[in-house]
């Protein structure tokens, strides 16, 4: 416990290398300690905070092979999602947030969904289409469908945007993006009427 406290103090102070040395000492000298998983995870956190994203990505699988607890797996998936998001790789970020969501329990879901929604905004059209076919969670499907409609509209593919957004309003009437979707549909309809009369 003392080594964990020392490591966390160094992490708070921004002395990440010293924190890692302390956590590593715990791993090396007390391999049977019940703080092993915490030390492993905190090493990943120090790399993330230092912006050494490659090290997070490289070392996380080694930690996950140790078969840590559900909470440690969940936190590692979220950290990997955050790492890929920081590297401007929203597709990988979304994949890890989805994996985290599948491991989460009720109270843990909200913060992950928030991160997921944020990452979805950065997805390319084809990534959204691929993910949509893989996702089973209705709330997430709603975000993906709305974003797909938005992306079509931004690319001026208005017929496809209308089709997706109308389906979205029918399938997800209670969704938090409903008002935005309706406004977008109205704007696209106005634009297509306008362009028809100006040709």
Number of C-alpha atoms within 10 A of each C-alpha: 10 8 16 18 13 15 27 21 15 18 20 12 10 14 15 23 16 16 26 23 13 21 25 18 14 22 18 11 9 12 11 10 13 10 17 20 19 16 24 23 23 21 26 25 22 25 20 21 13 13 14 14 20 13 14 22 17 11 16 19 11 11 18 17 8 11 11 17 11 12 14 17 21 23 17 24 23 25 23 26 28 24 26 23 19 14 14 13 16 24 20 19 28 27 19 23 27 21 16 27 22 12 16 18 12 7 7 14 14 13 11 18 18 11 17 25 16 15 23 20 17 19 22 14 16 10 16 22 14 10 17 18 9 10 13 10 12 11 14 18 20 22 23 24 23 25 25 27 27 24 21 19 19 11 11 12 14 20 15 15 25 21 13 20 26 17 15 24 20 10 14 19 13 11 15 12 16 18 13 13 22 15 11 18 23 13 12 19 15 12 12 14 11 11 10 9 7 7 5
